[in-house]
Amino acid sequence: MYKKASLLIISALMFYVLTECVSTQPLLTGDPSGRTPSAEREFRAAWVATVANINWPSRPGLSPDQQKKEALALLDVLHDHHFNAVILQVRPQCDALYQSSLEPWSYFLTGVQGEAPEPMYDPLLFWIEEAHKRGIELHAWLNPYRAHHTTGGEVTGYSIVKTKPELVVQLENGLWWLDPGLKGTQDHSFNVVMDIVKRYDVDGIHFDDYFYPYPSYNNNKDFPDNKSWNQYKINGGKLSRGDWRRENVNTFIKRLYGAIKDEKPHVKFGLSPFGIWRPNNPLAIEGFDQYNQLYADAKLWLNEGWIDYMTPFEDLVVDIGGISLERANKRLKESKKGMVLLIDNEKNRKLISIVCRKDLEKNYLYPNACKDKNKRLRVAGAVGPSDVKVRAKALIDANVDALVIDTAHAHSKNVLDTIKYLKMQF
């Protein structure tokens, strides 16, 4: 499910107003030191993907000066359009777009895995410094389990596929994946994340939707973890295989959250899981079941307070997850007219609806629903960059609680027109 290949920048602009079911505690996007500015009520972020050179750098092997020029251009676009956070992918395939003693330099940076930039510089450090100069937070985005991507060049002697072969399995589409059921996997990825937290002035750590791989990566065959599963049973494990897989991920997420807060309490830990937790939750939702197929219990992580924020991924199609606008509107009768970004849960964590789109030509309008027990339904709608007024007005007229603008181009004139139009309405 290589769903980000056509995106240049995935971005979202989100506003909210307080209502009685939203916490009155302010959301601070800056850290307590005041190094980056605090911005209450808004989190305006863009993902910058490095896997397959989707966003940056534009191709492997550019000179450091060219890489810096492209990075500054992206940051200037974000600054000019009042974004306050950037989520930079720094570990796309058990590699590093920063100086690391734990993993090799990324193929997507230099064109040769394990080869440092020449002349030498540290891209992550550069991005952090330049982002902070512009009042923008830098969240380091890592893939915890992907060991080698099909676009990542040849598997070299520097790759974890070669250096720690006991941790990896090969999938039928050519990807290599760390086995989440192995302690060695958990320890290695934990150490990589904490190395960044300790050495760099990042504002957040970010994971996306890749936990156990999507079934299509292995031609819809079961994940090849017989070795770790059998060892678990020999050691007296009683969980079902699905529950055991979920527990492997849960344990890692919980451990990592605690360690990040122990080391630097102001550093946020956020995730972008698949946009549907489970079908029929709520009843309007149909589609892919990440709980049973990616073994990602994102709702548990939010409710237990093991993450600071959640930004679910969706690739919009004609009827995303079975949620039509008409069906969702039936569930909005009690909603106040307004624009709400954050959803509280019992642990006072926040659910932030962010939507991305795979196909720029399919500029449709869809809600992404979430229902809190004993609270009103909160819906975030995505507005594509065409037919701006028609689509934006439809969401406004639906009295939605949250409104999200998604685009493949942060600087798109149509998107800027959308933002301008919406600002005129509120």
KAMO-V182337 format. One record per helix or strand of 2 or more residues. SS is the DSSP state (A for helix, B for strand). FROM is the first residue (numbers start at 0). TO is the last residue. If there is no record, write none. Layout:
SS,FROM,TO
SS,FROM,TO
//
This chain:
B,9,13
B,44,47
A,50,52
A,63,79
B,84,90
A,106,109
A,122,132
B,136,141
B,145,147
A,159,162
A,164,166
B,167,169
B,175,177
A,182,198
B,203,206
A,214,217
A,225,233
A,240,262
B,267,270
A,289,292
A,297,303
B,308,310
A,319,321
A,324,328
B,341,343
B,349,351
B,365,370
B,376,382
A,387,396
B,401,406
A,412,424
//
